[in-house]
Amino acid sequence: MGHGIFSGPDDTPGFYAPVHRALAEPILLGGAPRALAIVNGTLAGAIGLGLRLWLAGLAIWAIGHALSVWAARRDPQFVDVARRHLRYPVWMRP
C-alpha cells in the first residue's frame, strides 16, 4: 500500500514539511481580529478621552469587542470575508 498515484505524505521519504499553527491561524487580539480590535479601541479612546464621554467610550469598546469576539468565534476570517463581499456591486449579490 502506498505505491499508487494517491499515496499519502508519509509514503514519500524526504518530502515532509511541518506547518506551524501560526501560519494557518488568524492573528487575534483578545479574541477579536487584530485590525478590528485596534480600530474599536481607537474609536472608543477618541470618544472617551477626546470628547470626555467616559461611559460612552467604555460602552462602545465593551460592546464592539464583545461583538467582534462573538463573530470571530463563528468565523475567524469574517473581516476578510466582509471586505471581499463589499467589493462586488449590488447587482451581483444574491
Number of C-alpha atoms within 10 A of each C-alpha: 6 11 9 8 6 8 11 11 12 10 14 11 7 8 8 10 7 5 8 8 8 8 8 8 10 14 15 15 14 12 17 23 21 14 13 16 20 14 13 20 19 14 17 23 20 15 19 19 12 12 11 12 14 16 12 15 22 16 13 19 22 14 12 20 22 15 13 21 20 14 17 18 13 10 11 20 15 15 16 9 11 10 10 10 12 10 8 10 8 9 6 6 8 4
